[in-house]
């Protein structure tokens, strides 16, 4: 059994970091950090197909016209508590 199959939660900001959620056990928790410059719900759909508990946190751009983003730490804390992570 791989480490991904044993994990109960997975967090990530990039699609590459989250693609291995296909190997997670049902009900594992997935938290995705969304970049507002590139919104894509493929990980949400993948989590639904695999019966995973999906949550997301939409970031905000650090500077207009750039791709870097940041997340609100207080909102992150709320989501972690809501997801029981």
N, C-alpha and C positions, 0 to 999 in steps of 0.2 A: 504494500500500500504506500503510495507516495505521500509526501508532506501535504500537497494540495488536497488530496482526498481526505486527509485527516483534519485539515483546518476547519474551524467553525466560523471564521470570519476572514474577509479579504477586503482591503482598501487599495485604491489606486486612482491616479489622475490620468493615466493614458490607457488607450485601448490595448496596447501591447502588454501593459502590466496586469490587465484584467482578463485576457483571453483564456487563461488557464482555469477560469471559473467553471468551464465545462466539466472539469473533473471533480468539482466539489460535491459533497453529499447534499441531498435535499435538505432544505431549511438552513443551510449555511447562510451567513449574513454577508452581503456585499455592499460596500459604500463607495460610490463613485464621485470623484470631484470633477464637476463639469466646467469646462472652459467656455465662457460665453462667446468667444470668437469662433468656436467650432463645436456646436451642439450636435450630438449624435446619440441616439437612444439605442444603439445596437446592444450595449451591455445590459440595458434594462430588459430588452426582448430576450436576450440569451438567459438572463437570470429567471425570467418568467417560464421559459421553456424547461429549465432545469429545476423548477420549484424552489428557487432561492429567495431569501428575504432581501429585497433590493431597496437601497436608499441612495439618495444623491444630495450633493451640496453644490449649488451653483456658485461659482466664484465671481469675482469682479475683475475687470481688466485693470492692470497696474497703471497703464497709460494708454490713452486712446490711440488706435492705429497699430498697437503692438499685440503680440499673442500671449505674453506673460500674464498670469492671473494670480489672484490671492483669494484666500477664503477667510471668512469672519470666524475667529476662534470661538467666540461665544455661541455662534450658531452651530459650529462643529460640535461643541460640547453638548448642546441640546439634542442634536441628531444622534450622537453616540449614546446619550441617555435613553432617547426614544427607542433606539434599536437594541438597547441593553448590551452595548459593547464596552 
